[in-house]
C-alpha cells in the first residue's frame, strides 16, 4: 500500500481556472474538492444534498434570498439542501468542498459556469 500525503498548496498550484472544482481525494461516496473562486457565481441549489464551503485562503460571501454569510480563512459553512444561494468573492478565494460524488457545481441552474465533474488532480 502507498501512503501519500495530500498537500493543499501543491494541489492548488496545479490549476488556475475559477469555479472549476478539482477532486483531490475520495472517502466512501464523498469527494474532497479544491476550487479557486473569484467574482460572482450563479443562484442555485442542490435539492438532494447539503453543501459545505471550507475557506482555505481569502474571503467568501454566500448570499441567500434572505441574508448573507461571510467566511474568512479557517472558517466553514454548511448550506442545507434545497436552499438557494450564490457564492461570490471580490478577490481570489481558495476553498475545500466536501460533497457526494456526482454533485454538479451549479446544482439546478443551467449556466456557462457548470464545470466538468469528477476531474482529479
Buried (B, 14 or more C-beta within 10 A) or exposed (E): EEEEEEEBEEBBEEBEEBBBBBBBBEEEEBBBBBBBBBEBBBBBBBEEBBBBBBBBBBBBBBBEEEEEBEBEEEEEBEBEEEBBBBBBBEEEBBBBBBBBEEBBBBBEBEBEBBBEBEEEE
